[in-house]
Amino acid sequence: MCTRMRALLCVKAQPLLSRGFIHPVRPSTAVRWQAAPSKLFCSSPPDGNNTPPSMLRHLTSKIKATGPIPVAEYMREVLTNPVKGYYVRNNMLGPEGDFITSPEISQIFGELIGVWIISEWMGAGQPKQLQLVELGPGKGSLASDVLRVFSQLQSVLGGASVSLHLVEVSPALSLLQAQNLTGNRSQEADAEDDPVYRRGETDAGLPVSWYHRLDDVPAGFSVFVAHEFFDALPIHKFQRTEKGWREVLVDIDPEKPDTLRFVVAPAPTLASTSLVQADETRDHVEVSAEGGVLVQQLARRIIEDGGAALIIDYGHNGTKTDTFRGFKGHQLHDVLASPGSADLTADVDFNYLRRMAGGGVACLGPVTQRTFLKNMGIDTRMQVLLRNCSDPSTRKQLISSYNMLTNPAKMGERFHFFSLLHPSRLAKPQKPEGLKLEKKKSPAPLPVAGFTELKFA
C-alpha cells in the first residue's frame, strides 16, 4: 500500500497522466611531443576555407605562446570563450541546430520530470520553499513543461513558494529562454556585477532569475536538474604509456600550421598525477574536473539546505575510454576541425561523479532513460494521449516521439538518470527505545520515483 503522501501524489498525478496536452614557452627542440596513437587523434584541417577561422587563429596563437594545451582548456575555449565560444554565439538546438534534446522531442519528458520534482518535494516533507534550479536550460522547453505540471498540481504544492532559477552562460540562449518562459516580462540587470543578470516572471507570476554560476543561486530547498549539461563540461584526457600516465594535449601540426592535432605529453602533468586513480585499469581515461567540482557544490547545498539533484545525460559507470566527439548539423564532426563551429561533448562518468559527491549524500543510479520513464508512467501517459487523439498525423508524431525516447536502440539506453538526495530522504524509520504507552509505526520514506516503479493507487 502507498503511504498517505504517496497516495496523495498518486491521486493528484493520475489526472495529469489522464489529461491530454496537445500543445608558458614553447618546448625546446630537445623535447619530443609524441602524436597520440588513436583513430580519434588525427590531424584536422579547417573545413574548406583557406583563411583560418577566428577561433582557430585564437587557439594557434595561444599554443604558439604557451605550448600545447590540455583538452579541457581546448574545450573551454571552443565552447564558452566570451567572444568566440560556440555556446556564446550560437542557437544550437532544434532541427536547424546541431542537436535535439529530449524536451524538444516530446512534452511528456518534461511532464514526468515535473512529477518527479513534486514527488521529491513531498518526500522531503513538503517544505515551504521550492526552488527549481536548471543548469544549462537550452531553449527553456524542459522548464516550461515542468512549470505546466506545477500549475496542474497546484493543489498539491499548496502554499509553497515556488521560483525558477536558470544557470546559463549563453546570452543568445538566455534571451530565447526569457521569450519562451516570460514573454516580454523580463529585463536585464542594471549593474554588471549583479549575480542575477536577468529577472522576469511567468504568465502565472512565478519569478524567474538567470545566473552565470551555480554559486550565485540563493540558498534554500532546491531541486537541481541538469539535462545534457555535464557532457559539455571540459574533460582532461589521459593515456597509459610505458612510462606511466601521460596527458593528451592539443598542439599545432608542424607540417600544417593551420591544423591542430593531439599529442601525448612527454612528462607527467599536474592533472595526470592528481586526476587518475591509482587502481585505474583502463588504458585511456577522460576526467571532467569541473564536473567533479560542480557535483561537490550540489552535494554541499543538498546537505545544508535539503533538496535533490537529477542529472540526465549519456554516460557510463567508469567503463568507457575514448568518448570525446563533436556534432554539427546532427552529424558527427571531427573535434579539432573548424573549432567553434560544432558542439563538443564526452560521455559522463557517473562513477566519478558518485566518488566526488562523497558520503554526505545518497546517490541513486544511473538507470537508463527507458527504465526511468517507464517507472514514471510514460506508458500510461501515452495511452491516454492516444486515446484522446483522433488526428492521424498527431498520433504518428506521438508514437514516433515515444519510440525515440524509450527505444533501447535510440535514446532509451543511451541516456541515463542519476540522482543526489539528502541522506534523510532514504533513512529507515528508527525503532522506538524504552517503554512506550502507545505503539505507532514510523512512516516509511516515500520511494524515489523513477528509480523504483511508480504505482498508482
Helices and strands as residue ranges (DSSP letters): H 4-18, E 34-35, H 54-66, E 69-70, H 71-80, H 86-89, H 102-105, H 107-123, E 129-135, H 141-152, H 154-157, E 161-167, H 171-182, E 186-188, E 196-201, E 207-211, G 214-216, E 222-227, G 230-232, E 236-241, E 244-253, E 256-264, H 270-274, E 284-287, H 289-305, E 307-316, E 325-328, E 331-333, E 343-345, E 348-349, H 350-357, E 362-368, H 369-375, H 378-387, H 392-406, I 408-412, E 415-421, G 423-426
